[in-house]
Amino acid sequence: MTPWWARAVRPARPPLPVALMARAAVGMAVPLTAGLLAHRLDLGVFAGLGAMHATMNDRVEPARLRSARIATAVFASALGMLIGTALQQAHAGAVVLGVSLTLTAFASGALSATGPRGSAAGMLLLVSAALGSGMPLPHPWWAAAPMMLVGAAFVVVLGLPGGAHDRPASDPRNRALAAVYEALGRTLADLGTPRGAASRQVLTARLNLLQDLLPGHGGSRTARTARTARIRRMYEAALAATEAATGLLWAWRPVPPEVAEVPNLLAAAVRRGGGEVVVPDWRPDTPSRQALDVALRAAADTVAGRPTRLGTAPAPPPDPWRLRVRLLSRGSVRYGLRVALCIAAGSAVTANYPLSKSYWVPMTIAFVLKPDLGSVFLRAVSRAVGTVLGVAVTAALLSLTTEEWALTAMAAVCVALLPYATAAHYGLNTVVMTPMALILLQLGGQSSAAEFWPRVLDTVLASAIVLLFGYLLWPERPRHRIEPRLVDAAAALRAYLDAVTLTGGPRTDDGGTAQVWLRRTAYRSLADARHEVRQGLTEPPPTGRLAEQWLPATAALERLGGAVAAFAAQIRYGGRVPDPAETERVRRALDELTAAAREHRPPTRPAARPTAPHDPTRSALGRAADELENLLRAER
C-alpha cells in the first residue's frame, strides 16, 4: 500500500485547458492595462481581482451554466468586498472588525456547505471581506466592489461563443458526450482484465461531467432547444450502454474487439454532428452481451438522428446545481460555526500581535477551509509549503524588475497558470496564487519586496489555527465524511436493486423513474464515496488508516452495481425470474454494511475479486450476495 505522504504530494495530470488559460490571461491583463493607461491603477487592481475570482470559477460549459456559476461566486465576492471596505472606511476597531469578520465567516461557512456553487461563493465572500478590510481603498472607497464586477463581467464576455458556436464540435456538451463514448470504448476494451475497474471509474467521472452540463426539463427556453433534446437522447442511450458494460465488467466477460471499437466510432460521429455507425453482427451469447448489443444499436440510431426506443423515462436525474442541503440545516450551521471559530481565533491573534497585513490570516483560513477541496490537513500543510515557494518565486521576480508594465505581464502569466494548477494539486495552486496576490498588492502600492516574507509567517499562523481549531479540536472526524457517503451509496444501490427485482426489464417504476436513472444516481453516490475515501488516504493515521479500511467496502459496492446490472440483463433477455431469497440476501448484506458504517465498524476482511467469467446460468445476484457476505463475515 502506498504511504499516505506519497499520495498527498502526488499531483494529478489534467489536460492543459488552453481556452481557460487564454481567457484568464486576457481577463487579468486588460483591466490592469486600462488602469495604467487611465492613471487609475487603484481601480484596475480591483477589476483584476474580480477577473481572478471569475477565473477561479470558470469552466468549459454552456454559456448559461458558466455565467450562472461565475455570477454567483463574484456577486458574493463583491458583497464581501463591500463589507470589508465599509469596515475600513469606518475605521472599525479590532473588536468590531473581529466580530464582523466572525459573523461573515459563519455566513460563509453555512453557504459553503450547501453545494459546489455555494462553496465557491462562501469562500469568496470571506476572502473579499478580509481583503477589503486591509487593502488600500480606491477613490471613492465604494468603487472597489463595482470594479470587481466589471473585471468579472469582462471574463464572462471573453468566454461567450463566437460566430462558430453553431458547430457541434464547439458545444461543450458534444465534447463531453464524445468523451463519454471514448471512455465506454476503453471500458469495453478492458473487460476481463484488471484494468476494468479503473476504466469504469473514468467512465463514471465523464458521465458525471456530462450530467452537470445538461439542464433540467422545464427550465429556460434554451433548455428546450432541439439540439439540447438530441444531446439528452444521446446521453440516455450512452447510459443504457454503460449499464450493459457494467454488467459485463462485473461478469469478467470480454467482447470482440470490433464491438469494443463501436463507442469510439460513436464518439467520432458525435464530434462531426452525426453520421452512420455500423454495429457488427456478432451474435451475443449471454444476456449481458445481448443487452450491450441492443444498447449500442440504440446509441447508433440516436447519433444518426433516427428515433429509437431507449426504455428510459423522460424525467432527468436530479439537477446537480440544486442546493444539497438547506442553508439553515444542521450540516450548514455546523460548518458555519467551524469557520467562525477559526476566524475568531485568527482575529484574536491578529489583534494582540502586530502583523503588517492582518487580513492575510483570515484570507488564508477561508481558502484552506473551503469544504469541497478534500483533506483540511493536507490543504493546511500544502498552503504553508506553497506559500514559502510562492514568496520565493515572487522575490526572485521582483529582484529583476518592479516596473508596472512588467508586473502586469507577470500577473497575467500567473493567472493563466491558475486553471491548470488548481486541477493538478492544491499546493501547486498556492504556488501560483501567492505571486499573483503579492504582485497585485505591489501594483496597488501597498507592499515592497521586503514585506513579502512576513506573509510566510502569516500563512503558517493561519494554517496552524486551522489545524488546531478546524481539524484537531473540531468534531469533524473522518468518519463523518467517509461513512455517510457509504450509507448514501448503499441506499441508492438498494433502490436500484428494488427497481430491477420488482419491475424487471426496461419498464419504469410507479414514480416514473427509469432503472437507468436509479443506476446513474447509485454510481454518482459511489463516485462521491470513493472520492472521500481517496482524500482520506492522503492523510496521516488515524484518518488514512480508516480510509484504507473502508476501501474494500467501496469496491464491493461498486461491483454490486455491476451485479445488479447483469441481473437486470438476465431478467430482460434471459427470462430469469427474481428469487426472493437471493434478493433478500443482498438486501440483508446491504443493511449490515449500512449498520457497520453508522456504527463506525469498517469490515476487516478483504473483498473477493472475480478472476474468471461468471457462469450466465447462475444468478448474478447470488454471486453478489456471496461477495458481500464474505466481506462482512467478520462483522457478524
C-alpha positions in Angstrom: 0.0 0.0 0.0 1.4 3.4 -1.0 2.2 5.6 2.1 -0.2 8.4 2.8 2.5 11.1 2.3 3.3 9.8 -1.2 -0.4 10.1 -2.2 -0.5 13.6 -0.6 2.3 15.0 -2.7 1.5 13.3 -5.9 -0.1 15.8 -8.4 -2.8 14.9 -10.9 -2.1 15.2 -14.6 -5.1 17.1 -16.0 -5.2 18.1 -19.7 -3.9 21.6 -20.5 -7.1 23.9 -20.5 -5.8 26.2 -23.2 -9.0 28.1 -23.7 -9.4 28.8 -20.0 -5.8 29.8 -19.6 -6.0 32.2 -22.5 -9.2 33.8 -21.2 -7.6 34.1 -17.7 -4.5 35.9 -19.1 -6.5 38.4 -21.2 -9.0 38.9 -18.4 -6.3 40.0 -16.0 -4.1 41.9 -18.4 -6.8 44.1 -19.9 -8.1 45.7 -16.6 -4.6 46.3 -15.3 -3.5 47.8 -18.6 -6.6 50.0 -18.7 -5.8 51.2 -15.1 -2.3 52.0 -16.1 -3.3 53.9 -19.2 -6.0 55.9 -17.3 -3.7 56.5 -14.4 -6.2 54.8 -12.1 -4.3 51.7 -11.2 -6.1 51.5 -7.9 -9.4 50.7 -9.8 -7.5 48.4 -12.2 -6.2 46.3 -9.4 -9.8 45.7 -8.1 -11.0 44.9 -11.6 -8.2 42.5 -11.9 -9.1 40.9 -8.6 -12.7 40.4 -9.9 -11.3 38.8 -13.1 -9.2 36.5 -11.0 -12.2 35.4 -8.9 -14.1 34.8 -12.1 -11.2 32.7 -13.5 -11.2 30.6 -10.4 -14.8 29.6 -11.2 -14.6 29.5 -15.0 -15.3 26.1 -16.7 -15.7 24.9 -20.2 -19.5 24.5 -20.3 -22.6 26.1 -21.9 -22.8 29.8 -21.6 -25.9 29.7 -19.4 -24.4 27.4 -16.8 -21.0 29.2 -17.0 -22.5 32.7 -16.5 -24.6 31.5 -13.5 -21.6 29.8 -11.9 -19.3 32.9 -12.2 -22.1 35.3 -11.3 -22.9 33.5 -8.1 -19.3 33.5 -6.9 -18.4 37.0 -7.9 -21.5 38.7 -6.5 -20.7 37.0 -3.2 -17.1 38.3 -3.6 -18.3 41.8 -4.3 -20.6 41.7 -1.3 -17.7 40.6 0.9 -15.5 43.4 -0.6 -18.3 46.0 0.2 -18.4 44.7 3.8 -14.6 44.8 4.2 -14.1 48.3 2.6 -17.0 49.7 4.7 -15.4 48.5 7.9 -12.1 50.0 6.8 -13.7 53.3 5.8 -15.4 53.5 9.2 -12.1 52.9 10.9 -13.5 49.9 12.8 -11.5 48.9 15.9 -10.1 45.4 16.4 -13.1 44.2 18.4 -15.7 45.4 15.8 -13.6 44.1 12.9 -13.1 40.7 14.6 -16.8 40.3 15.4 -17.8 41.4 11.9 -15.5 39.0 10.2 -16.6 36.2 12.5 -20.2 36.8 11.6 -19.3 36.9 8.0 -17.3 33.7 8.5 -20.4 32.0 9.9 -22.5 33.0 6.8 -19.6 32.0 4.6 -19.3 28.5 6.2 -23.1 27.9 6.1 -23.2 28.9 2.5 -20.2 26.8 1.7 -21.9 23.6 2.9 -24.8 23.9 0.5 -23.1 22.6 -2.6 -20.4 23.4 -5.2 -21.7 26.8 -6.2 -22.3 27.7 -2.5 -18.8 26.6 -1.6 -17.2 28.9 -4.1 -19.5 31.8 -3.2 -19.0 31.3 0.6 -15.2 31.2 0.3 -15.0 34.3 -1.8 -17.4 36.2 0.5 -15.0 35.7 3.4 -11.8 36.2 1.3 -13.0 39.5 -0.1 -14.3 40.7 3.3 -10.8 40.1 4.7 -9.1 41.7 1.7 -11.4 44.7 1.8 -10.7 45.3 5.5 -7.0 45.8 4.8 -6.1 46.6 1.2 -5.6 50.3 0.2 -9.0 51.8 -0.6 -9.6 53.3 -4.0 -11.2 56.7 -4.6 -14.1 56.6 -3.9 -13.9 53.8 -1.4 -17.1 52.1 -2.5 -15.8 51.7 -6.1 -13.9 48.5 -5.1 -16.9 46.2 -5.3 -18.3 47.5 -8.6 -14.9 47.3 -10.2 -14.7 43.7 -9.2 -18.0 43.1 -11.0 -16.6 44.9 -14.1 -13.5 42.7 -14.2 -15.6 39.5 -13.8 -18.0 40.6 -16.5 -15.1 41.0 -18.9 -14.1 37.4 -18.3 -17.6 36.2 -18.9 -17.8 38.2 -22.2 -14.5 36.6 -23.3 -16.0 33.2 -22.9 -19.2 33.8 -24.9 -19.4 31.7 -28.1 -18.3 33.4 -31.3 -19.6 33.1 -34.8 -18.8 29.3 -34.9 -20.9 28.4 -31.9 -23.4 26.5 -34.1 -20.8 23.9 -34.9 -21.3 20.7 -32.9 -17.6 20.5 -32.2 -17.7 23.8 -30.3 -20.5 22.7 -28.0 -19.1 21.6 -24.6 -21.9 19.1 -24.2 -21.0 17.4 -27.5 -17.4 17.2 -26.5 -18.4 15.8 -23.1 -20.6 13.2 -24.8 -17.8 12.2 -27.2 -15.5 11.8 -24.1 -18.2 9.5 -22.5 -18.3 7.3 -25.6 -14.4 7.1 -25.7 -14.4 6.1 -22.0 -17.0 3.5 -22.8 -14.8 2.1 -25.5 -11.9 1.9 -23.2 -14.1 0.1 -20.6 -15.2 -2.4 -23.2 -11.6 -3.0 -24.3 -10.6 -3.6 -20.7 -13.3 -6.2 -20.0 -11.9 -9.3 -18.4 -8.7 -7.5 -17.3 -7.5 -6.0 -14.0 -7.8 -2.6 -15.7 -11.5 -2.8 -16.0 -12.4 -1.2 -12.6 -10.2 1.8 -13.2 -11.7 2.3 -16.7 -15.2 2.2 -15.2 -14.3 4.9 -12.7 -13.1 7.1 -15.5 -16.4 6.4 -17.4 -18.4 7.3 -14.3 -16.5 10.6 -13.9 -17.2 11.6 -17.5 -20.9 10.7 -17.1 -21.0 12.9 -14.0 -19.5 15.8 -16.0 -21.9 15.4 -18.9 -24.8 15.2 -16.4 -23.7 18.5 -14.9 -23.7 20.2 -18.4 -27.3 19.2 -19.2 -30.1 21.5 -18.0 -33.2 20.0 -16.3 -36.5 19.7 -18.0 -38.9 22.6 -17.5 -36.1 25.2 -17.4 -35.4 28.1 -19.7 -36.2 28.1 -23.4 -32.6 27.3 -24.1 -33.1 24.0 -22.2 -35.8 23.0 -24.7 -33.9 23.5 -27.9 -33.8 20.8 -30.5 -30.0 20.4 -30.0 -30.3 20.0 -26.3 -33.1 17.4 -26.7 -31.0 15.4 -29.1 -27.9 15.6 -26.9 -30.1 14.4 -24.0 -31.3 11.5 -26.1 -27.8 10.5 -26.9 -26.8 10.8 -23.3 -29.7 8.5 -22.3 -28.5 6.0 -24.9 -25.0 6.2 -23.5 -26.4 5.5 -20.0 -28.1 2.3 -21.3 -24.9 1.2 -22.9 -22.9 1.9 -19.8 -25.3 -0.2 -17.7 -24.8 -3.1 -20.0 -21.0 -2.6 -20.0 -21.0 -2.5 -16.2 -22.8 -5.9 -16.1 -20.1 -7.3 -18.4 -17.4 -5.8 -16.3 -18.7 -7.5 -13.2 -19.1 -10.8 -15.1 -15.5 -10.6 -16.2 -16.6 -11.3 -19.7 -14.9 -9.6 -22.7 -16.4 -8.7 -26.1 -14.9 -8.9 -29.6 -12.5 -6.1 -30.4 -14.7 -4.8 -33.2 -17.6 -4.4 -30.8 -15.3 -2.6 -28.3 -14.4 -0.2 -31.1 -18.1 0.9 -31.7 -18.1 3.5 -28.9 -15.0 5.2 -30.4 -16.8 5.4 -33.8 -19.8 6.9 -32.0 -17.5 9.5 -30.4 -16.2 10.5 -33.8 -19.7 10.7 -35.2 -20.8 12.9 -32.3 -17.9 15.3 -32.9 -19.0 15.5 -36.6 -22.5 16.3 -35.6 -24.0 12.9 -36.6 -23.5 10.1 -39.0 -24.0 6.4 -39.5 -22.1 3.9 -37.3 -22.4 0.3 -38.1 -22.7 -2.2 -35.2 -21.2 -5.6 -36.3 -23.3 -8.7 -36.2 -21.5 -10.6 -33.5 -24.2 -13.0 -32.2 -24.2 -12.2 -28.5 -24.5 -15.5 -26.5 -25.3 -14.2 -22.9 -28.0 -11.9 -21.6 -25.4 -9.2 -20.7 -23.9 -9.3 -24.1 -27.3 -9.1 -25.7 -28.1 -6.1 -23.6 -24.9 -4.4 -24.8 -25.8 -5.2 -28.4 -29.2 -3.7 -28.1 -27.8 -0.6 -26.3 -25.1 0.0 -28.9 -27.6 -0.2 -31.7 -29.9 2.2 -29.9 -26.9 4.6 -29.4 -26.0 4.3 -33.1 -29.6 5.3 -34.0 -29.6 8.3 -31.7 -26.3 9.5 -33.1 -27.6 9.2 -36.6 -30.7 11.1 -35.7 -33.2 8.2 -36.0 -36.0 7.8 -33.4 -35.5 4.7 -31.2 -37.0 3.3 -28.0 -34.5 3.6 -25.2 -36.5 2.2 -22.4 -35.8 5.2 -20.2 -38.2 7.7 -18.6 -38.2 11.2 -19.9 -37.5 12.7 -16.5 -33.8 13.6 -16.0 -31.7 12.8 -12.9 -31.7 15.3 -10.1 -30.3 18.7 -11.2 -26.7 18.8 -9.8 -27.0 22.6 -9.4 -29.7 22.4 -6.8 -28.6 23.1 -3.2 -27.7 19.8 -1.5 -28.9 21.0 1.9 -30.8 24.0 3.1 -28.9 27.0 4.3 -30.0 26.6 7.9 -29.7 22.8 8.0 -27.7 21.1 10.7 -24.7 20.5 8.4 -24.6 24.1 7.2 -24.9 25.6 10.7 -22.2 23.2 11.9 -19.8 24.2 9.1 -20.6 27.8 9.7 -19.6 27.5 13.3 -16.4 25.7 12.4 -15.3 28.5 10.1 -16.4 31.2 12.5 -14.4 29.6 15.3 -11.2 29.7 13.2 -11.8 33.3 12.2 -12.5 34.3 15.8 -9.2 32.7 16.8 -7.4 34.4 14.0 -8.9 37.7 14.8 -7.8 37.3 18.5 -4.3 36.6 17.4 -4.0 39.5 14.9 -5.5 41.9 17.5 -2.9 41.0 20.1 0.2 40.6 17.9 1.4 43.3 15.4 1.1 41.9 11.9 1.8 44.1 8.9 -1.0 42.6 6.9 -3.5 41.3 9.4 -6.1 40.4 6.7 -3.8 37.7 5.3 -4.6 35.4 8.2 -8.4 35.3 7.7 -8.0 35.2 4.0 -5.8 32.1 4.3 -8.2 30.5 6.7 -11.0 31.0 4.1 -9.0 29.3 1.4 -8.0 26.3 3.5 -11.4 25.7 4.9 -13.3 25.5 1.5 -15.2 22.3 2.1 -15.1 20.6 -1.3 -11.3 20.6 -1.8 -10.5 17.5 0.2 -8.5 17.0 3.4 -8.2 20.0 5.6 -4.9 18.6 7.0 -3.4 18.3 3.5 -4.6 21.8 2.5 -3.2 23.4 5.6 0.2 21.9 5.1 0.2 22.4 1.3 -0.8 26.1 1.8 2.1 26.7 4.1 4.7 25.0 1.9 3.2 26.5 -1.3 3.3 30.0 0.2 7.0 29.6 1.0 7.7 28.6 -2.6 5.4 31.3 -3.9 7.1 34.0 -1.9 10.5 32.8 -3.1 9.3 33.0 -6.7 7.9 36.5 -6.2 11.1 37.7 -4.5 13.1 36.4 -7.5 10.8 38.0 -10.0 10.8 41.4 -8.2 14.6 41.3 -7.9 14.6 41.6 -11.7 12.2 44.5 -12.0 9.4 46.4 -10.3 8.3 48.2 -13.4 4.4 48.4 -13.5 4.1 47.1 -17.1 6.3 44.1 -16.3 4.3 43.4 -13.2 1.1 43.5 -15.2 2.6 40.8 -17.6 3.7 38.7 -14.6 0.2 38.9 -13.1 -1.3 37.8 -16.4 1.1 34.8 -16.6 0.3 33.7 -13.1 -3.5 33.9 -13.6 -3.1 32.0 -16.8 -1.4 29.1 -14.9 -4.2 29.1 -12.3 -6.7 26.8 -14.1 -4.1 24.0 -14.6 -2.6 24.4 -11.2 -6.0 24.2 -9.5 -6.8 20.9 -11.2 -3.3 19.5 -10.6 -2.7 20.0 -6.9 -3.7 22.3 -4.1 -0.1 23.0 -3.2 0.7 24.0 -6.8 -2.4 26.2 -6.8 -0.9 28.0 -3.8 2.5 28.4 -5.5 0.8 30.1 -8.4 -1.7 32.2 -6.5 0.7 33.6 -4.0 2.8 35.5 -6.6 -0.3 36.7 -8.2 -1.7 38.1 -5.0 1.6 39.7 -4.0 2.1 41.3 -7.4 -1.4 42.8 -7.2 -0.5 44.2 -3.8 2.7 45.6 -5.3 0.8 47.2 -8.1 -1.6 48.7 -5.5 1.3 50.4 -3.8 0.9 48.5 -0.5 3.9 46.2 -0.5 7.5 46.1 -1.2 9.7 43.0 -1.8 10.9 43.3 1.8 7.4 42.8 3.1 6.7 39.5 1.3 8.5 37.1 3.6 6.2 38.0 6.6 3.4 36.5 4.5 5.0 33.2 5.2 4.6 33.7 8.9 1.0 34.8 8.4 0.2 31.7 6.3 1.9 29.4 8.8 0.0 31.0 11.6 -3.3 30.7 9.7 -2.6 27.1 8.8 -1.8 26.3 12.5 -5.1 27.9 13.5 -7.0 25.8 11.0 -5.2 22.6 12.1 -6.0 23.3 15.8 -9.5 24.8 15.7 -10.8 23.4 12.4 -9.2 20.0 12.4 -7.9 18.6 15.7 -10.4 20.1 18.2 -13.4 20.2 15.9 -15.7 17.1 15.9 -15.5 16.8 12.1 -13.7 13.5 12.2 -13.0 11.4 9.0 -15.8 9.1 9.8 -18.3 12.0 9.4 -17.0 12.4 5.8 -16.5 8.8 4.6 -19.1 6.8 6.3 -22.2 8.9 5.5 -21.2 8.8 1.8 -21.1 5.0 2.0 -24.5 4.9 3.7 -25.9 7.1 0.8 -24.3 4.8 -1.8 -25.8 1.7 -0.2 -29.2 3.3 -0.1 -29.0 4.3 -3.8 -27.9 0.7 -4.7 -30.8 -0.7 -2.8 -33.2 1.5 -4.7 -31.7 0.3 -7.9 -31.9 -3.3 -6.8 -35.6 -2.9 -5.8 -36.4 -1.4 -9.2 -34.7 -4.3 -11.1 -36.2 -7.1 -9.0 -39.7 -5.6 -8.6 -40.2 -4.4 -12.2 -37.7 -6.4 -14.3 -37.0 -5.4 -17.9 -36.9 -1.8 -19.1 -40.2 -0.6 -17.6 -40.3 2.2 -15.2 -41.4 2.1 -11.6 -44.6 3.7 -10.2 -42.9 7.0 -9.8 -41.9 7.2 -13.4 -38.2 6.9 -12.8 -36.3 4.5 -15.1 -33.9 1.9 -13.7 -31.2 3.5 -15.7 -31.6 6.8 -13.7 -31.5 4.9 -10.4 -28.3 3.2 -11.5 -26.9 6.6 -12.5 -27.8 8.0 -9.1 -26.2 5.0 -7.4 -22.9 5.3 -9.3 -22.8 9.0 -8.7 -23.1 8.3 -5.0 -20.4 5.6 -5.3 -18.1 8.1 -7.0 -18.6 10.5 -4.1 -17.9 7.8 -1.6 -14.7 6.7 -3.4 -13.6 10.4 -3.7 -13.9 10.8 0.1 -12.0 7.5 0.7 -9.2 8.6 -1.7 -9.0 12.0 0.1 -8.7 10.2 3.4 -5.9 8.1 2.1 -3.8 11.2 1.7 -4.0 12.0 5.5 -1.8 10.5 8.2 -3.2 8.0 10.7 -5.8 7.5 12.0 -7.7 9.1 9.1 -5.6 7.3 6.5 -5.9 4.0 8.2 -9.7 4.4 8.4 -10.0 5.2 4.7 -7.8 2.2 3.9 -10.2 0.0 5.9 -13.3 1.3 4.1 -11.7 0.9 0.6 -12.7 -2.8 0.2 -16.3 -2.0 1.1 -16.3 0.8 -1.5 -15.0 -1.6 -4.2 -17.6 -4.2 -3.1 -20.5 -1.7 -3.5 -19.2 -0.8 -7.0 -19.2 -4.5 -8.0 -22.6 -4.9 -6.6 -23.8 -2.2 -9.0 -22.4 -4.3 -11.8 -24.0 -7.4 -10.5 -27.5 -5.7 -10.4 -26.9 -4.5 -14.0 -26.0 -8.1 -15.0 -29.1 -9.4 -13.2 -31.3 -6.9 -15.0 -30.0 -8.2 -18.3 -30.6 -11.8 -17.1 -34.3 -10.8 -16.4 -34.7 -8.9 -19.6 -33.0 -11.2 -22.1 -32.6 -14.5 -20.3 -36.1 -14.9 -18.8 -34.8 -15.3 -15.3 -37.4 -14.8 -12.5 -36.1 -13.0 -9.4 -35.6 -15.3 -6.4 -36.9 -13.6 -3.3 -34.4 -15.4 -1.2 -31.4 -14.2 -3.2 -32.8 -10.6 -3.3 -33.3 -10.7 0.5 -29.7 -11.9 1.0 -28.4 -8.9 -0.9 -30.7 -6.5 1.0 -29.7 -8.0 4.3 -26.0 -7.6 3.4 -26.6 -4.0 2.4 -28.3 -3.4 5.7 -25.4 -4.9 7.6 -22.9 -2.8 5.7 -25.0 0.3 6.4 -25.2 -0.5 10.1 -21.4 -1.0 10.2 -20.9 2.4 8.6 -23.2 4.1 11.0 -21.5 2.4 14.0 -18.0 3.1 12.6 -17.1 -0.5 12.2 -15.2 -0.9 8.9 -15.0 -4.5 7.5 -11.7 -6.3 8.3 -11.8 -9.0 5.6 -10.5 -8.4 2.0 -13.0 -8.1 -0.8 -13.3 -11.1 -3.1 -12.5 -10.1 -6.6 -13.6 -12.2 -9.6 -10.8 -14.0 -11.5 -12.9 -15.9 -14.1 -16.0 -15.2 -16.2 -19.4 -15.5 -14.4 -21.4 -18.5 -15.4 -24.5 -17.0 -17.1 -26.7 -19.9 -15.9 -26.0 -18.8 -12.3 -27.9 -15.8 -10.9 -25.8 -12.7 -10.8 -27.4 -11.7 -7.5 -26.4 -15.0 -5.9 -22.7 -14.3 -6.5 -23.1 -10.7 -5.4 -24.6 -11.9 -2.1 -21.7 -14.3 -1.7 -19.2 -11.4 -2.1 -20.9 -9.1 0.3 -21.4 -11.8 2.9 -17.7 -12.8 2.7 -16.7 -9.1 3.2 -19.0 -8.8 6.2 -18.4 -12.2 7.8 -16.0 -10.9 10.4 -18.5 -8.3 11.5 -21.2 -10.7 12.4 
